[in-house]
Amino acid sequence: MGTQTYLAYDYPLLSIFWTMLWFFLWIMWFILLFRIIGDIFRDDTLSGWGKTGWLVFVIVLPFLGVFVYVIARGKTMGRREITHARQQQEALDAYIRETAGGTGGTGRADELNRLSEIRARGDISDEEFRRAKELVLSDHGASTPSDRGAASRH
């Protein structure tokens, strides 16, 4: 009865489970640490000294630093993450609009879409739709609404 039994090592499957659990927790810890470091750099309300202080605290005393950071500033981490994601999405949308050629191509597509909706409601006949569609598509040289109006008057 004097011998100690180590349950985790008496059953190899339990040993594998504990190893996987600790490995998972270790990976999650690093993910949390890097998210907090990213949040420190992303926060525009912190001064340079504030960022330096939090970084030193999180790096020198990682467990205590991360827990204190989450308690002190965890509520606003999500808001900063959402704001950052919105800014990235707006930048991507602006880049796509700029790369796609501005309003020239999408303006015609929008006009054709509106025309088909009007025809679907029955407000215009098929003949009127065909003529309006030809007018929109024949206007391939003009890129702004004022240019299109000028082109259709000539």
Secondary structure, DSSP 8 states (H G I E B T S, - for coil): --S---HHHHSHHHHHHHHHHHHHHHHHHHHHHHHHHHHHHH-SSS-HHHHHHHHHHHHHSHHHHHHHHHHHHHHHHHHHHHHHHHHHHHHHHHHHHHHHTTHHHHHHHHHHHHHHHHHHHTSS-HHHHHHHHHHHHH-TT--SHHHHHHHHH-
